[in-house]
Amino acid sequence: MISKTEKKQDGGKPIDSGANSYYSDSYGLGDEEAYGDFDTLDEGESFGEPEVLDSDSLYREISDLAATAKSQGVSADLLKQLEEKKSLLTQSAALSPDKRNEVLAGIAADLETLQASMSADLEQAPQRDALKKELQELRGELKSENIDEDTKGAVVKECSDAEQALKNHDLDGAENLYSEAKGEFDEAKSAAQEKAAQEKSDREGSAKELKAKIQDSNLPQDGKDALVQQVENLENSWQGQEPNPENVHDALKAIEKDYKHEKKVQSLKDALVGFATKIQTTGDEDMDKVIQDLAGKFKAALDNGDWGSVLSMLQDKSVDQNALLMGIDQIVGILFYGMAGKDEKAFEQFLDLIPKDVRQAMINALKASPDYNRTCEVSPEDMEKLNIYGNTFATEASRLEESMQKEDITGDDGEITVGSTSGSSPGDSSAESK
């Protein structure tokens, strides 16, 4: 029990240093600030009444409660309040017995409230743990779902705020934030699923439509089968995936480009019906035989795609070179006049049917002729009748070289109309005979 307090000099030091001296401001609070109207003993006075409340028991109770609170992981705010009560209890030693009992009674009442709060906090622990787990699961789902980045960012922030609220033991606040985050996520997830379903339907529909176009075309069956297999391989690559719609579009367009190319090639081949009947004869049996042989090999190569025999004949120096040149002249002339109807666009596509190495062999043969630059006296009308392209071999070679400077058939130029009469005859109308 305190029997005496001493007045202080400035700075909080006691006037004397007796056994019962007390540093009243050593706890950081002045008398008036900490206790208001509580009375303290004047120098020389003492209380005759004993303390009613057991401050030691109350101090132990606070300490035990604080230790339990720490071990159970209650909120930092509760721990702070317990420390404040402990400090106030210690400082109350400077008060008169009546005032001290009043302070101790208040601390005891507050302690009951704190105990109740701590109990409630501990009771909420399982709910907080469960909510923490739900937040972790929501974060995991967020990574696996293909939702837009803005929504994903908003949900992540709300999850972080909810987790911070749980650290502060604010269960209600955390639950509200989680509810908002879950609602936004579910809405975005549903929208993403609908979008994915629509994209799947679109790509499956596009693939089905392309396969139907291929099957309904006039391509040879092996050509159809190869193109359909490309589409089916692409479809198999989509299984269990959500491919980018742009990538799907590009992949289907690439196959469609191949399809259009093959379709155009077939259209050009179909337009070449009657090609062999347009070959002109010279009256020289041996020469005509070479011309017919080259034209026959050429038409067969157009049909089956095997150009080996044509290339071999063009490079064979044992073949009558004059007859070979006439054969090349006939082939180019028939393509220009008889097949393309003098239309340069159609003529270009027919030339594109001929592999570039074969065209180069034709050019080489033309350039090897001593008459490469010799002109001829044939009218445009007769040039068309005789299937002569240009007034020199040089004109013919130049046109073949030009055809190799661009991309081959793309399939985007429409169908070929056989016998079109648009365009004009190449070469000079006043040319002399080759």
C-alpha positions in Angstrom: 0.0 0.0 0.0 1.3 3.5 -0.9 1.7 5.6 2.3 3.4 8.6 0.8 4.0 10.5 -2.4 6.3 13.3 -2.9 6.1 16.5 -5.0 8.5 16.7 -7.9 10.9 19.1 -9.2 10.9 19.9 -12.9 11.8 16.9 -15.0 9.9 14.4 -12.9 12.6 13.8 -10.2 11.4 13.4 -6.5 12.4 15.9 -3.9 13.7 13.2 -1.6 14.7 9.6 -2.2 12.9 7.8 0.5 12.0 4.2 0.3 8.4 5.1 -0.7 9.4 7.5 -3.4 7.3 7.2 -6.7 8.1 8.6 -10.1 4.6 9.6 -11.1 5.5 10.4 -14.7 7.6 7.4 -15.4 4.6 5.8 -17.3 4.3 8.6 -19.7 1.1 10.2 -18.3 0.7 13.2 -15.9 -1.8 13.1 -13.1 -4.4 15.3 -14.6 -4.0 13.7 -18.1 -4.3 10.1 -16.9 -6.9 10.4 -14.1 -8.7 13.7 -14.4 -10.1 14.6 -11.0 -8.5 11.7 -9.1 -6.9 12.9 -5.8 -3.3 12.1 -4.9 -1.8 12.4 -1.4 -0.3 15.7 -0.3 3.1 15.5 1.2 3.0 14.1 4.8 -0.5 12.6 4.3 -1.4 8.9 4.4 -4.5 6.9 3.8 -6.0 5.0 6.6 -8.4 2.8 4.6 -7.1 -0.4 3.0 -7.5 -1.2 -0.7 -10.6 -3.1 -1.4 -9.6 -4.7 -4.8 -6.7 -7.0 -5.2 -4.5 -5.2 -7.9 -2.0 -8.1 -8.0 -4.7 -10.6 -8.9 -6.1 -8.3 -11.5 -2.6 -7.8 -13.0 -2.1 -11.5 -13.2 -5.5 -11.9 -14.8 -4.6 -9.4 -17.5 -1.2 -11.0 -18.0 -2.8 -14.5 -18.3 -5.4 -13.2 -20.7 -2.8 -11.5 -22.8 -0.7 -14.7 -22.9 -3.7 -16.7 -24.0 -4.6 -14.1 -26.6 -1.1 -14.2 -28.1 -1.1 -18.0 -28.2 -4.6 -18.2 -29.8 -3.8 -15.5 -32.4 -6.5 -13.0 -31.5 -6.5 -9.6 -33.1 -3.7 -7.1 -32.6 -6.3 -4.6 -31.4 -7.3 -6.8 -28.5 -3.7 -7.4 -27.5 -3.2 -3.6 -27.6 -6.1 -3.0 -25.3 -4.9 -5.6 -22.8 -1.5 -3.9 -22.7 -3.2 -0.5 -22.1 -5.2 -2.0 -19.2 -2.0 -3.4 -17.7 -0.3 0.0 -18.0 -3.2 1.8 -16.4 -3.3 -0.7 -13.6 0.4 -0.1 -12.9 -0.1 3.7 -13.0 -3.1 3.5 -10.6 -0.7 2.9 -7.7 -0.3 6.7 -7.4 -3.9 7.2 -6.7 -5.8 7.4 -3.4 -7.4 4.1 -2.3 -10.9 5.3 -3.2 -9.9 6.6 -6.6 -7.7 3.6 -7.2 -10.5 1.2 -6.4 -12.7 3.1 -8.9 -10.0 2.7 -11.6 -9.5 -1.0 -10.8 -13.3 -1.6 -10.9 -13.3 0.0 -14.4 -10.4 -2.1 -15.5 -12.2 -5.2 -14.2 -15.4 -4.3 -16.0 -13.4 -3.6 -19.2 -11.6 -6.9 -18.8 -14.9 -8.7 -18.9 -15.8 -6.9 -22.2 -12.4 -7.8 -23.6 -12.8 -11.4 -22.5 -16.1 -11.5 -24.4 -14.6 -9.9 -27.5 -11.7 -12.4 -27.3 -14.1 -15.3 -27.1 -16.1 -14.0 -30.0 -12.8 -13.5 -32.0 -11.7 -17.1 -31.2 -15.1 -18.4 -32.2 -14.7 -16.8 -35.6 -11.3 -18.4 -36.2 -12.7 -21.4 -38.1 -14.8 -19.1 -40.3 -11.8 -16.9 -41.0 -9.7 -20.0 -41.9 -12.4 -21.3 -44.2 -12.7 -17.9 -45.9 -9.0 -17.7 -46.3 -9.1 -21.1 -48.1 -11.9 -19.9 -50.3 -9.9 -16.9 -51.3 -6.9 -19.1 -52.2 -9.2 -21.3 -54.3 -10.6 -18.3 -56.0 -7.1 -17.1 -56.9 -6.3 -20.5 -58.3 -9.5 -20.5 -60.5 -8.6 -17.0 -61.6 -5.4 -18.3 -63.1 -7.0 -21.2 -64.9 -9.9 -19.3 -66.5 -9.6 -17.3 -69.7 -11.2 -14.1 -68.6 -10.4 -10.5 -69.6 -7.4 -8.8 -67.9 -9.4 -5.9 -66.5 -11.8 -8.2 -64.6 -9.0 -10.4 -63.5 -7.1 -7.4 -62.0 -10.3 -6.2 -60.2 -10.9 -9.6 -58.6 -7.2 -9.9 -57.6 -7.4 -6.6 -55.8 -10.6 -7.5 -54.0 -9.1 -10.8 -52.9 -6.0 -9.0 -51.5 -8.3 -6.5 -49.6 -10.3 -9.4 -48.2 -7.1 -11.2 -47.1 -5.9 -8.0 -45.4 -9.3 -7.7 -43.6 -8.9 -11.3 -42.3 -5.4 -10.3 -40.9 -7.2 -7.5 -39.1 -9.8 -10.1 -37.9 -12.5 -8.1 -39.7 -14.6 -11.1 -40.8 -17.6 -9.1 -42.0 -15.5 -6.9 -44.1 -13.6 -9.8 -45.6 -16.8 -11.7 -46.3 -18.3 -8.7 -48.2 -15.1 -8.3 -50.2 -15.0 -12.0 -51.1 -18.7 -11.9 -52.1 -18.0 -9.0 -54.5 -14.9 -10.8 -55.9 -16.7 -14.1 -56.3 -19.7 -12.4 -58.0 -17.4 -10.6 -60.5 -15.4 -13.8 -61.2 -18.5 -15.9 -61.7 -20.0 -13.4 -64.1 -16.8 -13.1 -66.1 -16.3 -16.9 -66.1 -19.9 -17.4 -67.4 -19.3 -14.8 -70.2 -15.9 -16.4 -71.1 -17.6 -19.9 -71.3 -20.3 -18.5 -73.5 -17.7 -16.9 -75.7 -15.6 -20.1 -75.8 -18.7 -22.1 -76.8 -19.6 -19.7 -79.6 -16.0 -19.7 -80.9 -16.0 -23.5 -80.8 -19.3 -23.6 -82.7 -17.9 -21.1 -85.3 -14.7 -23.0 -85.9 -16.4 -26.4 -86.2 -19.0 -24.8 -88.6 -16.2 -23.2 -90.7 -14.3 -26.5 -90.9 -17.5 -28.4 -91.8 -18.3 -25.9 -94.5 -14.8 -26.1 -96.0 -14.9 -29.9 -96.1 -18.3 -29.8 -97.8 -16.9 -27.4 -100.5 -14.0 -29.6 -101.1 -16.1 -32.7 -101.4 -18.6 -31.0 -103.8 -15.8 -29.8 -106.1 -14.7 -31.3 -109.4 -11.2 -32.1 -108.0 -9.9 -35.7 -108.4 -10.8 -37.8 -105.4 -7.2 -38.1 -104.2 -6.9 -34.3 -104.2 -10.2 -34.1 -102.3 -9.0 -36.6 -99.7 -5.7 -34.8 -99.2 -7.4 -31.5 -98.5 -10.1 -32.9 -96.3 -7.3 -34.7 -94.3 -5.7 -31.3 -93.7 -8.9 -29.9 -92.3 -9.4 -33.0 -90.0 -5.8 -32.7 -88.8 -6.5 -29.1 -87.8 -9.7 -30.2 -86.1 -7.8 -32.8 -84.1 -5.4 -30.1 -82.9 -8.3 -28.2 -81.4 -9.4 -31.0 -79.1 -9.2 -30.0 -75.5 -7.9 -26.5 -76.5 -9.3 -23.0 -76.9 -7.3 -21.8 -79.9 -7.1 -18.1 -80.7 -9.9 -17.4 -83.2 -7.4 -15.5 -85.4 -5.1 -18.5 -85.6 -8.1 -20.7 -86.4 -9.1 -18.3 -89.2 -5.6 -18.1 -90.6 -5.2 -21.9 -90.6 -8.5 -22.5 -92.3 -7.8 -19.8 -94.9 -4.4 -21.4 -95.7 -6.2 -24.7 -96.4 -8.9 -22.9 -98.4 -6.1 -21.2 -100.4 -4.7 -24.6 -101.3 -8.2 -25.7 -102.2 -8.8 -22.7 -104.5 -5.4 -23.3 -106.1 -6.2 -26.9 -106.8 -9.6 -25.9 -108.0 -8.2 -23.3 -110.4 -5.6 -25.8 -111.7 -8.4 -28.3 -112.4 -10.4 -25.5 -114.1 -7.4 -24.7 -116.3 -6.9 -28.4 -117.1 -10.5 -28.8 -118.0 -10.2 -25.8 -120.3 -7.4 -27.5 -122.2 -9.8 -30.1 -123.6 -9.1 -30.2 -127.4 -5.5 -28.9 -126.9 -4.0 -31.6 -129.1 -6.4 -31.0 -132.0 -5.1 -27.5 -132.4 -1.5 -28.6 -133.3 -0.6 -27.4 -136.8 1.2 -29.7 -139.2 4.1 -28.6 -141.3 3.9 -31.3 -144.0 7.3 -32.6 -143.0 6.6 -36.1 -141.5 9.6 -36.2 -139.3 9.2 -32.7 -138.0 5.5 -33.2 -137.4 6.3 -36.4 -135.5 8.5 -34.4 -133.1 6.0 -31.7 -132.7 3.1 -34.2 -132.0 5.4 -36.1 -129.5 6.2 -33.0 -127.6 2.6 -31.8 -127.5 1.4 -35.2 -126.4 3.9 -35.4 -123.6 3.0 -31.8 -122.6 -0.8 -32.6 -122.4 -0.1 -35.8 -120.4 2.0 -33.8 -118.0 -0.8 -31.2 -117.5 -3.1 -34.1 -116.7 -0.9 -36.2 -114.4 1.6 -33.7 -113.1 4.6 -35.7 -114.2 6.8 -33.4 -116.3 9.9 -35.6 -116.4 9.4 -36.7 -120.0 8.8 -33.2 -121.2 11.9 -31.8 -119.5 14.0 -34.7 -120.8 12.9 -34.1 -124.4 13.5 -30.3 -124.2 17.1 -31.0 -123.0 17.8 -33.8 -125.5 20.2 -32.5 -128.1 19.7 -35.5 -130.3 16.1 -34.3 -131.0 15.7 -32.3 -134.2 16.1 -28.7 -132.7 14.1 -27.0 -135.5 11.2 -29.4 -134.9 11.5 -28.9 -131.1 11.4 -25.1 -131.6 8.3 -25.4 -133.7 6.8 -27.6 -131.0 7.5 -25.0 -128.3 6.1 -22.3 -130.6 2.9 -24.4 -131.2 2.4 -25.0 -127.5 2.8 -21.4 -126.5 0.7 -20.2 -129.4 -2.1 -22.6 -128.7 -2.2 -21.6 -125.1 -2.4 -17.9 -126.1 -4.8 -18.1 -129.0 -6.7 -21.4 -128.7 -7.0 -21.7 -124.9 -6.8 -18.1 -123.5 -8.4 -16.4 -126.5 -5.6 -13.8 -126.5 -6.5 -12.8 -122.9 -3.2 -12.1 -121.1 -4.6 -12.8 -117.7 -5.9 -16.2 -118.7 -2.7 -16.9 -120.7 -0.6 -16.1 -117.6 -2.5 -18.7 -115.7 -2.0 -21.4 -118.4 1.7 -20.6 -118.3 1.7 -21.0 -114.5 0.5 -24.6 -115.0 4.0 -25.3 -116.4 6.6 -25.8 -113.7 9.3 -23.1 -113.7 12.1 -25.6 -114.5 10.2 -26.7 -117.6 9.6 -23.1 -118.7 13.3 -22.4 -118.2 14.2 -25.4 -120.5 11.8 -24.0 -123.1 13.6 -20.6 -122.8 17.0 -22.2 -123.1 16.0 -24.0 -126.3 14.6 -20.8 -127.8 17.7 -18.8 -127.0 20.0 -21.5 -128.4 18.4 -21.0 -131.9 20.5 -19.1 -134.5 17.1 -17.5 -135.5 16.5 -16.2 -131.9 16.1 -12.6 -133.0 15.0 -13.2 -136.6 11.6 -11.7 -137.4 9.0 -13.0 -139.8 6.6 -11.5 -142.4 3.3 -13.0 -141.1 0.2 -11.0 -140.4 -1.5 -11.1 -137.0 -4.4 -13.0 -138.5 -2.0 -15.7 -139.9 0.0 -15.7 -136.6 -3.3 -16.7 -134.9 -4.1 -19.3 -137.5 -0.6 -20.8 -137.3 -0.4 -20.5 -133.5 2.7 -18.3 -133.7 3.3 -16.3 -130.5 5.1 -13.0 -131.4 7.2 -12.2 -134.4 10.5 -13.6 -132.9 11.6 -16.4 -130.7 13.0 -13.6 -128.4 9.4 -12.3 -127.9 8.3 -15.8 -126.9 11.2 -16.3 -124.5 10.7 -12.9 -123.0 7.1 -13.7 -122.2 8.0 -17.0 -120.6 10.6 -15.2 -118.5 8.1 -12.7 -117.4 5.7 -15.4 -116.3 8.3 -16.6 -113.8 8.7 -13.3 -112.0 5.5 -13.5 -110.0 3.7 -15.9 -107.7 2.0 -18.8 -109.5 -1.7 -19.6 -109.6 -3.5 -18.3 -106.5 -7.1 -19.5 -107.2 -8.5 -16.0 -106.7 -8.8 -15.0 -110.3 -12.1 -16.6 -111.2 -12.8 -19.3 -113.8 -11.3 -19.5 -117.3 -13.6 -19.0 -120.3 -12.2 -21.0 -123.2 -12.0 -19.2 -126.5 -12.2 -15.7 -125.2 -11.3 -13.1 -127.9 -10.2 -10.3 -125.7 -6.7 -9.0 -125.9 -4.4 -8.5 -128.9 -1.8 -10.5 -130.8 1.7 -10.0 -129.5 4.5 -8.7 -131.8 4.5 -6.3 -134.7 2.0 -6.7 -137.5 4.6 -5.8 -140.0 7.0 -8.5 -138.8 8.9 -10.7 -141.2 8.7 -14.5 -141.1 10.6 -16.3 -138.3 
